[in-house]
């Protein structure tokens, strides 16, 4: 596999990953609430599921899952329900402020395990990621080169990009807290994020395959 192919693949995955979506919105939220360092746990949850989704796609199982309407819909609805739950939770929590002092308290209150699982659930709740990987991988696999080594390379690139994009949003989230530390501003930010999660969940639920 040539360097140009790897570069083109990386650019393709990066563009698809950096576009705002449920996972990136969660990264922004965790960056705001817990800080960049603790959000690494969330990024690892995102990466874990990304590796699983990419592996499923590259082994050919992704085609089977895409063809199974029932499985696809179950995963989609479960993901939608979780996004709606997170949106409602954020809206209710908007009564409290979002400031550096709250950030410090939130760090003590929330466990890294909980953050990891939240990111994993949000990422797993998007079955369209499997559709994307299933469509993209065949374009970059050279049938005349060792399949296993190519698969490992492509999945590793996906994992690195997923982690990088997640942390970029986390850094932006922490910057937002430092720039907008007023309590009223923090409440509005929480409402916007909660409403976005809620909208994303509803949109995922009603969307066609």
Secondary structure, DSSP 8 states (H G I E B T S, - for coil): --HHHHHHHHHHHHHHHHS--HHHHHHHHHHHHH-HHHHHHHHHHHHHHHHHHHHHHHTTHHHHHHH-HHHHHHHHHHHHHHHHHHHHHHHHHTTS--SHHHHHHHHHHS-HHHHHHHHHHHHHT-THHHHHHHHHHHHH--TTS-HHHHHHHHHHHHHHHHHHHHHHHHHHHHHHHHH--SHHHHHHHHHHHHHHHHHHHHHHHH---
